[in-house]
Amino acid sequence: MFEPDSIRIVSVAAFVILFALGMIRPVWAPVAYMILVYCKLSSYYPVFGAMKAELLFAVIIVARILLTGDGFAKLSARYNALNKYLYVFVICVFISFAIAWDRQYSWDNAVYHFIKVLILYIMILIAIDNQHDFKIFVWSFLTMFAYLAYEPTYGFITGTGGGQYMYGVNYIASIGILSGHVALANNMNQMIPIAFYLIFSIKKRSLIIIGTIPLFIFVTALVGSGSRGGIVGFAMFCLCLVYFSKNRLKTSIVVGIISIFVFIGSGQFSSTMKRIDKSSTKGRLIGLTHGIEMIKRGNVLGVGPGCFLFARRQYFSYRMEAHNIYGQVFGDLGIPGTIAWLFLILQIFRNIIDAKDTLKALHMEKDFLYKLAMGVQVSLIVRLFISMASHGLYYFYWYIMAAFSIILSKLVEDISENKLQEQNLIAEKQLGKYQPQ
């Protein structure tokens, strides 16, 4: 295996190449932007920070894409109801920001990052026009996460670079979105279902092995994270596999056998499971009750994005994040923001389920779009479940999944319309009414 530092330059080369390609073919532009932002190029290479690369390239990319095609139409509420709910949610965020307990802290630690997420949402939505481009982006998304998770995976396999905690050694990334053991576990849990289901959309046998590499990295990094929530999230993924399986008995037996082998074969996995107790669960649930209590104390519009810890110190005498996304949305954004976020999440599920139902009716359960819809649906279920023990309201995952659901919905709608036209054409030919143009 290559040492992570020895392949770091790959991210820079990928960004430069994909950014250039994005000027020709828009789908590569958001991929390049994700690499720039989430591979933390400005941290490893200060020149990117000095030139304000994230802002500069965001402006260039969005301008480039909007000047071509029907980009503005894709951002309208008519295109998909989810856009409407997102805009309402954004308004709630900025209203809460206007009355935040500490606006500077709110800007630095929540709102600024959320704006970058919104830019990425716009990029994805307006850059993808067809199923081929969608495949490119989805697999690029998986590949980027596999690259990010390579460092903790390498550390766990080789036993190097782990961080010593009071309950053992955790293997995490040195900086970035996977630099905390809980964050690493959460991200791996959200990626595992997508990577798993997409394997079954690969038609060429020679590519299946390559397609399993991200899944292997995600599972290994999850085990190496040493996160209790990570184990619980993986258990929820296994339950979802059984629930959504056509043969639940067979699937439950296979999942059970694999789980036993993982438990026996990994001391890290088993030791992490032993640390799951009632006290840790109760501590996460308190974040929810504290968020509700903040509303009861008059913060109907929230205490401000990212300001949960200030209100917690004022009301409950200790400064700590919510560690519960539901408590976070209650506390940060109050009643309007909570309702808007709920409708946003429900619309994501509605888009996905409607797309799945249409593809089923068309007998396309083996298609890439159906497998992706399954992966996104299970990923969301797992992430919503483990978010009882972690916050991350402004994290890009939710909004990329929102964009995915809209693109899925539109592509499936187009497929359905094309199939209907073909059927009508066949019927007209059979009735002798068809006249060639």
Phi, psi and omega in degrees: 000144178280143174292141182305320181295331184285342180248010183299325183297341180301321182295322178293313180299318180297318179299311183298313182294313184289327176297317178296318178295327180296337176287340179260313180236109191306331185301331182284341183296309177296331175296315178298319181295320177299318179297316180301314186279311191266345169272003174054050181298327181291337178280320180278329182229094187305339180300327178292322177291319182298326182266011180051049189300320184299315179288315183300309183288331176298314179297315181297314184294312181297317179298317181300314184287320182293334181285351179232152175072201184249045184304315182296323180297325181291342181266002183277158178292333179291329181298317176199139183299336181299325177304317180298313181294325178294317181295322176296318179297318178299318177299318179298320179299314184284331173295315178295323178297323181297333181245019184300148179296328176216096187294324180295316178295319180299318179293311185293325189251355180220298190294316181301315180291326178294324177297319177297324177295318179296321177299317179295320178302313180297315179304311184297314185296319185270348183268342186254120184245343185212172184294326180296314177296324179296318177299317179303312184292315183298314180291329175293321177300314177297317182296319179298317179293324176297321177296315180296323183276355182296320182300306177295328178295315178299316180297319181292316182292320183269348181072030181238149172078007180286154177263134182274121176243173184294341181249012176134193183261130175247142179250112185227172175285154183290320176217168174097195189289347179248023185273357174246147186292327177289316179299318178299312181297317180299315181294321179293320179295327180282335182270331183303312180298320180296313180297321182295307185291327181293335177303324183281357176264353181280123185270327181276125182297327181294338181265349183297318180299317178297321180293337180276348183300312178302319180298317178299316180296317182296315181294317180297315179296324178298313179296317181291341181294332181068022182269129177295319177298328178297319179293318179297319178296320179294324176296321177295321176301316179298319178296321178295320177303316180293314185298317184272000181282148176286331178240088188293324181295312180297316181295319181295324178293314180298313180298319180297316180295315180297319180297320179296316180295320178296318181295316182288321187278346183238112176294326179298316181296311183292321180292327177292319179298324182293340181274357178284120180218175184292325184295319179293322178294317180297321180299324179287324180291333178298328177301324177292312181295326179292323177297317178295321180296326179297322176293317179300333181271014171108356182271064185296326178264009178093168180264357179114142179304124179082359185262013180306318185293329178291317179293325179294321178294320181292317187269329188235008170069019170209143185262113181201146175296168186293325187053029178198114188295331180286322173294324180296315182291322175300309184289312183293314192243357176070200185291311181300316181295323179295316179296316181297317180295322178298314179295324178298311180296318180297323180290326175301312179297321180298316178301314183293313183294319177298319178296317178299315181298319179294317180294324175298315180298331179268005180059046182241038181293342180265000182286153178307316183296321179292315180296321177294318178300318177298314181298317180294318180299311180293321178302316180294318179299313180298314183293321177295326179291309182287345178287354169294342182238015179202150177260181182146040186297328185257013182285147189292340183306310185302321189274334170290319176296326176298313178298318177303315184295323178293314180296317176304311182301315183290316181296318179293322177299317179295319178298316180298317179295320179295319178297319180295319178296320178297318179296319179295321180294318178297318180296320179295320178297319181293328180274355178078018182262354185281131178236117181299145179283000000 
